[in-house]
């Protein structure tokens, strides 16, 4: 896929979801989650998409991940990766 350095992936996923492109948004978020599985923002967006399908089991799992990660990130003083600012790769690999 192509890299779009001006488009943060989380913003792109949000725009895709707002346009009803839930499957594409989910793929972008899952890609981000590979690098940052404990990012609360990513897990919440994935939970919302799962709830829309509706996949209650998956939604609950992602919401729990988000809540757990939010609690642990508050205790951590530094973050080494910012998934919201990562350049976005568009297209299938």
DRENPA-3360 file (N, C-alpha, C; in nm, 2 decimals, always signed):
BEGIN
1 = XXXXXXXX = +0.08/-0.12/+0.00/+0.00/+0.00/+0.00/+0.08/+0.13/+0.00 ~ +0.02/+0.24/-0.02/+0.09/+0.37/-0.03/+0.09/+0.43/+0.11 ~ +0.20/+0.50/+0.15/+0.21/+0.57/+0.27/+0.16/+0.71/+0.25 ~ +0.08/+0.76/+0.34/+0.03/+0.89/+0.34/+0.07/+0.96/+0.46 ~ +0.19/+1.03/+0.47/+0.24/+1.08/+0.59/+0.16/+1.20/+0.65 ~ +0.08/+1.26/+0.57/+0.00/+1.37/+0.62/-0.13/+1.33/+0.69 ~ -0.17/+1.20/+0.68/-0.29/+1.15/+0.73/-0.27/+1.06/+0.85 ~ -0.30/+1.11/+0.97/-0.28/+1.01/+1.09/-0.38/+0.90/+1.07;
9 = XXXXXXXX = -0.34/+0.78/+1.10/-0.42/+0.66/+1.08/-0.55/+0.66/+1.16 ~ -0.55/+0.70/+1.28/-0.67/+0.70/+1.36/-0.77/+0.80/+1.31 ~ -0.72/+0.92/+1.26/-0.82/+1.01/+1.19/-0.88/+0.95/+1.07 ~ -0.79/+0.88/+0.99/-0.84/+0.82/+0.87/-0.95/+0.72/+0.90 ~ -0.92/+0.63/+1.00/-1.01/+0.53/+1.04/-1.15/+0.59/+1.09 ~ -1.14/+0.70/+1.16/-1.26/+0.77/+1.21/-1.34/+0.83/+1.09 ~ -1.27/+0.88/+0.99/-1.34/+0.93/+0.87/-1.40/+0.82/+0.79 ~ -1.33/+0.71/+0.78/-1.39/+0.59/+0.71/-1.52/+0.54/+0.78;
17 = XXXXXXXX = -1.51/+0.53/+0.91/-1.63/+0.49/+0.99/-1.74/+0.58/+0.97 ~ -1.71/+0.71/+0.97/-1.82/+0.81/+0.96/-1.89/+0.80/+0.82 ~ -1.81/+0.76/+0.72/-1.87/+0.74/+0.59/-1.93/+0.61/+0.57 ~ -1.93/+0.52/+0.67/-1.99/+0.39/+0.66/-1.90/+0.29/+0.61 ~ -1.77/+0.32/+0.60/-1.67/+0.22/+0.55/-1.61/+0.15/+0.67 ~ -1.70/+0.08/+0.75/-1.65/+0.02/+0.87/-1.55/-0.09/+0.85 ~ -1.56/-0.17/+0.75/-1.46/-0.28/+0.73/-1.32/-0.22/+0.70 ~ -1.32/-0.11/+0.62/-1.19/-0.05/+0.59/-1.13/+0.02/+0.72;
25 = XXXXXXXX = -1.22/+0.08/+0.79/-1.18/+0.15/+0.92/-1.12/+0.04/+1.02 ~ -1.19/-0.07/+1.02/-1.15/-0.18/+1.11/-1.01/-0.23/+1.07 ~ -0.98/-0.24/+0.94/-0.85/-0.29/+0.89/-0.74/-0.19/+0.93 ~ -0.77/-0.06/+0.92/-0.67/+0.04/+0.96/-0.64/+0.03/+1.11 ~ -0.75/+0.02/+1.19/-0.73/+0.01/+1.33/-0.66/-0.12/+1.37 ~ -0.69/-0.23/+1.31/-0.62/-0.35/+1.35/-0.47/-0.34/+1.31 ~ -0.44/-0.28/+1.20/-0.30/-0.26/+1.17/-0.23/-0.17/+1.27 ~ -0.30/-0.07/+1.32/-0.24/+0.02/+1.42/-0.22/-0.06/+1.55;
33 = XXXXXXXX = -0.32/-0.14/+1.58/-0.32/-0.22/+1.71/-0.21/-0.32/+1.71 ~ -0.16/-0.37/+1.60/-0.04/-0.46/+1.60/+0.08/-0.39/+1.66 ~ +0.10/-0.26/+1.64/+0.21/-0.19/+1.69/+0.18/-0.13/+1.83 ~ +0.06/-0.11/+1.87/+0.02/-0.06/+2.00/-0.10/-0.12/+2.05 ~ -0.09/-0.25/+2.09/-0.21/-0.32/+2.14/-0.28/-0.27/+2.26 ~ -0.21/-0.19/+2.34/-0.26/-0.13/+2.46/-0.31/+0.01/+2.45 ~ -0.31/+0.06/+2.32/-0.36/+0.20/+2.30/-0.51/+0.21/+2.33 ~ -0.55/+0.28/+2.43/-0.69/+0.29/+2.46/-0.78/+0.35/+2.35;
41 = XXXXXXXX = -0.73/+0.45/+2.28/-0.80/+0.51/+2.17/-0.83/+0.41/+2.06 ~ -0.74/+0.33/+2.02/-0.76/+0.23/+1.92/-0.86/+0.13/+1.96 ~ -0.84/+0.08/+2.08/-0.94/-0.02/+2.13/-1.08/+0.03/+2.14 ~ -1.10/+0.15/+2.18/-1.23/+0.21/+2.19/-1.29/+0.22/+2.05 ~ -1.21/+0.26/+1.95/-1.27/+0.27/+1.81/-1.30/+0.13/+1.76 ~ -1.22/+0.03/+1.79/-1.25/-0.10/+1.75/-1.38/-0.16/+1.82 ~ -1.39/-0.12/+1.95/-1.51/-0.16/+2.02/-1.64/-0.10/+1.96 ~ -1.63/+0.03/+1.92/-1.75/+0.09/+1.86/-1.78/+0.03/+1.73;
49 = XXXXXXXX = -1.68/-0.01/+1.65/-1.71/-0.07/+1.52/-1.77/-0.21/+1.55 ~ -1.72/-0.28/+1.65/-1.78/-0.42/+1.68/-1.92/-0.40/+1.72 ~ -1.95/-0.30/+1.80/-2.09/-0.28/+1.85/-2.18/-0.25/+1.74 ~ -2.14/-0.19/+1.64/-2.22/-0.15/+1.52/-2.26/-0.28/+1.44 ~ -2.17/-0.38/+1.44/-2.20/-0.50/+1.36/-2.32/-0.58/+1.39 ~ -2.37/-0.61/+1.50/-2.33/-0.61/+1.63/-2.25/-0.73/+1.68 ~ -2.13/-0.72/+1.72/-2.06/-0.83/+1.78/-2.03/-0.79/+1.92 ~ -2.12/-0.83/+2.01/-2.11/-0.79/+2.15/-1.99/-0.84/+2.22;
57 = XXXXXXXX = -1.95/-0.97/+2.19/-1.83/-1.03/+2.25/-1.71/-0.95/+2.22 ~ -1.69/-0.92/+2.09/-1.57/-0.84/+2.05/-1.57/-0.70/+2.10 ~ -1.69/-0.64/+2.10/-1.70/-0.50/+2.16/-1.66/-0.50/+2.31 ~ -1.71/-0.59/+2.38/-1.67/-0.60/+2.53/-1.52/-0.62/+2.54 ~ -1.47/-0.71/+2.46/-1.32/-0.74/+2.47/-1.24/-0.61/+2.44 ~ -1.27/-0.54/+2.34/-1.20/-0.42/+2.31/-1.22/-0.31/+2.41 ~ -1.35/-0.29/+2.46/-1.37/-0.19/+2.57/-1.29/-0.23/+2.69 ~ -1.29/-0.36/+2.73/-1.21/-0.40/+2.85/-1.06/-0.37/+2.82;
65 = XXXXXXXX = -1.01/-0.40/+2.70/-0.87/-0.36/+2.67/-0.84/-0.22/+2.69 ~ -0.94/-0.13/+2.64/-0.92/+0.01/+2.65/-0.92/+0.06/+2.79 ~ -1.01/+0.00/+2.87/-1.01/+0.04/+3.02/-0.89/+0.00/+3.09 ~ -0.84/-0.12/+3.07/-0.72/-0.17/+3.13/-0.60/-0.09/+3.09 ~ -0.59/-0.06/+2.96/-0.48/+0.01/+2.91/-0.48/+0.16/+2.96 ~ -0.60/+0.22/+2.97/-0.61/+0.36/+3.02/-0.56/+0.36/+3.17 ~ -0.59/+0.26/+3.25/-0.54/+0.26/+3.38/-0.39/+0.24/+3.39 ~ -0.34/+0.16/+3.31/-0.19/+0.13/+3.32/-0.11/+0.25/+3.25;
73 = XXXXXXXX = -0.17/+0.32/+3.15/-0.10/+0.43/+3.09/-0.09/+0.55/+3.18 ~ -0.19/+0.56/+3.27/-0.19/+0.67/+3.37/-0.07/+0.65/+3.46 ~ -0.03/+0.53/+3.49/+0.08/+0.50/+3.58/+0.21/+0.52/+3.51 ~ +0.21/+0.51/+3.38/+0.34/+0.52/+3.31/+0.36/+0.67/+3.28 ~ +0.49/+0.71/+3.29/+0.52/+0.85/+3.27/+0.55/+0.88/+3.13 ~ +0.59/+0.78/+3.05/+0.63/+0.81/+2.91/+0.56/+0.71/+2.82 ~ +0.54/+0.76/+2.70/+0.49/+0.68/+2.59/+0.59/+0.68/+2.48 ~ +0.62/+0.56/+2.43/+0.73/+0.55/+2.32/+0.67/+0.55/+2.18;
81 = XXXXXXXX = +0.53/+0.53/+2.17/+0.47/+0.53/+2.04/+0.34/+0.60/+2.04 ~ +0.32/+0.68/+1.94/+0.19/+0.76/+1.93/+0.12/+0.71/+1.81 ~ +0.02/+0.62/+1.83/-0.05/+0.56/+1.71/-0.13/+0.66/+1.63 ~ -0.17/+0.77/+1.70/-0.25/+0.87/+1.63/-0.17/+0.95/+1.53 ~ -0.03/+0.96/+1.54/+0.05/+1.04/+1.45/+0.12/+0.95/+1.35 ~ +0.10/+0.82/+1.35/+0.17/+0.74/+1.26/+0.12/+0.76/+1.12 ~ +0.22/+0.77/+1.02/+0.17/+0.78/+0.88/+0.09/+0.66/+0.84 ~ -0.01/+0.68/+0.76/-0.10/+0.58/+0.73/-0.07/+0.51/+0.59;
89 = XXXXX = -0.07/+0.38/+0.59/-0.05/+0.30/+0.47/-0.18/+0.26/+0.42 ~ -0.21/+0.30/+0.30/-0.34/+0.27/+0.24/-0.33/+0.16/+0.14 ~ -0.43/+0.07/+0.14/-0.43/-0.04/+0.04/-0.40/-0.18/+0.10 ~ -0.42/-0.28/+0.03/-0.40/-0.41/+0.08/-0.26/-0.45/+0.06 ~ -0.20/-0.52/+0.16/-0.06/-0.57/+0.15/-0.05/-0.69/+0.07;
% end
